[in-house]
Amino acid sequence: MDLAGALWRTLPWRALAAAGALGLLVAGAPLATGAEPAPWQTLLLLRGAALIGALGLAFLLDDPARHLTVPVPTPRLVRQMLRVALVAPLAVLWWTAALLLTPSASRPPAGGVTLEAVAVGALALAAAALAVRLTDEARPGPYVAAVLLLTAVLAPLLAPEDWALFVQASDPRWSVGHDRWAVLAAAVALVGAVCGPEPLGRKAGR
């Protein structure tokens, strides 16, 4: 409990709040303007909101006291998982609000677009864990966010067409594409878990 309280105070609330607010603004743009977007436009807004939320999660593992906590008995993987667990309920509420802000008439299937959001968020966390693992940066969040944004720009251009990762909800390949989204989410989550432990050589050196 003491550890949870300490981690709660060190979470990057400014980055998370900024990403959350901007994501809701994007998702709620049609409601605010009275527009009636087409289904593909609503899907694009939700994908944009999911990416913005993931950019906030890229800062979640930033820890200014990182070099002081290496010798503590609680493993780094446990501390990272606890950070994710503290934010997860807020992320669920935020995404639910983002879905509800979009027009119901043009809203894509909630399960599929939620799976995409989970995969992108997991990718952000895995990239942050990898940055912590491979570098001595206490705050790698800005670099991780930049890489994530670049990946989001290049992925639709470089992903094989038959993967159907970015198809519209009306496309018959929607279900098959989201099977691949599920595999992607599981794979990046596994990478994040593998990157969690402190390298023995680095720990010993300190």
Disulfide bonds with the S-S distance in Angstrom:
none
